[in-house]
């Protein structure tokens, strides 16, 4: 299975849902992006790490990494492994003192916050990224002027809407449209 490394390309406040944020992961040297909706506290934990701020006392993620160090273990990388009910599933991959690999279930936002602090890789399978990514915008297509719920649009129209949202960098709305596309493609 081919795995793809991601980096963080954006962390923005949600424009449509008060108190929520979107973190955008992007395939290194490519245009595919993976927007993930997160809460305020998760966004703050990630922002603290991105800005390389050093609080006087350790935050929860720092405490976890300090515990690993005390146990002579280390965070090797994190993996986004799937999606279930609209939520990304992730694991943190730890090496113990004997170099044994241990995978620990994690919220994706926590895994990302840890990866930033440890400066380790964030990975996803190529298949999952292909299914869930947004990126290559469709050009020159005009979609119908339907009104109502997004589920009423056909796949071609949804892809056009998605391209338009990406052009406007509205990643949160693009995530919603992408999820509807995924459901329609499964049927």
Secondary structure by P-SEA (a helix, b strand, c coil): cbbbbbbbcccccccccccbbbbbbbcccccbbbbbbbcaaaaaaaaaaaaccccccccaaaaaaaaaaaacccccccccccccccbbbbbbbbbccccbbbbbbbcaaaaaaaaaaacbbbbbbaaaaaacccccccccccccccccccccccaaaaaaaaaaaaaacaaaaaaaaaaaaaaaaac
